[in-house]
């Protein structure tokens, strides 16, 4: 930006194009959602619903956390489930809700990590060292044994009690063939359980049921076996939907629950899946706010479906 003798600001052509582009983008965004609509949608999207099954699994994690240093036998578990049922939300909630305690020297005593497809044992050890504040310790095949020992010692010294391994189905792969002693990564988790006396909970897709085909020894240590499932159209589902329905001065969706037809349509829309339910209700809230209504009608119910799941799914929409 520069000034001329007349006091006017002169903008370079490139700067002018950028400013115009930003203004057009903002106008386009505001034409889609207002700031008020985004706020109401985010309230639904960020909500953590502690339904009965969710509470049970938090209790399972609590037990693993508390027992890991008290029992000589390895403490571990598996929590499987299809995409969108709330597994990662469960992990994050457990981390955020862990109370202040004196069982760990610093931090919460829980370490959370995600497995990535195709990653080697060296990459897993590198990730754990990074989470334990050893980012400069590079791991390669040449120093893997030493770094592996260092990571287990660091877990022990920092008094980690529970290792939460998300996306754990990445260990399963495509092979269903029976193996004798697992993979290098699964064997590493066994060593963490045995040598550092740390509970390991593996969270991931439904294919975790095949863990025994990959590493029967790790499976034998993960004695807690749980599954999060999509909801059937029952009282648990109705309670879940009700807890997510906004009811305030701006929006009131509670009457949607009064119609059996609409209750069934919402279940069909979400397919009983928590993630899809939140996606739909968030879009429905935003569409209703921008329509200057407190309760959605058929237009908003249809629009929310299209925005949440795209035009390709419209033939299966119950809101046509």
Secondary structure, 3 states (H helix, E strand, C coil): CEECCCCCEECCHHHHHHHHHHHHHHHHHHHHCCHHHHHHHHHHHCCCCCCHHHHHHHHHHHHHHHHCCCCCCCCEEEEEECCCCCHHHHHHHHHHHCCCCCCCCCCCCEEEEECCCCCCHHHHHHHHHHHCCCCCCCCCCCCHHHHHHHHHHHHHHCCCCEEEEECHHHHCCCCCCCCCCCCHHHHHHHHHHHHCCCEEEEEECHHHHHHHHHCHHHHHHCCEEEEECCCCCCHHHHHHHHHHCCECCCCECHHHHHCHHHHHHHHHHHCCCHHHHHHHHHHHHHHHHHCCCCCCCHHHHHHHHHHHHCHHHHHHCCCC
